């Protein structure tokens, strides 16, 4: 099921439901949109269009295997768009894919609400589209600080606190 593009200023967000599992979470569409809009405001993201695909672990495993060589599902994947051709009116920012079952397992394991974790994954995926990464510790720390600031604006607790206290 496709929802129409949501124009928030100059940001167009298409949310596509690719699994009936998401039917049990009617607030998923609005949650994803709000998280991305707040993230875009926080980092002063450029105008453009992006697609968020809400899918299941089977589809996510195929994407993860085909694009990253990892034959298992993951929670979120981001596919930044290439530079648009000249004359294109709206820049395509890229695609974000989120897997229902992995998100559900993680939210339960981390004692987070499903929608809070969905917001976090949408923010995380969006930051990847904007060029943020976490391959080295300093980049990971910077990305986490931005995520926490965005989630705070959404009134969502810091998802890294439990991990940090367990490691500290």
Beta strands, then each sheet from edge to edge (+ up, - down):
strand 1: 6-8
strand 2: 11-17
strand 3: 48-55
strand 4: 76-80
strand 5: 92-99
sheet 1: 1+ 2- 3- 5- 4+
end
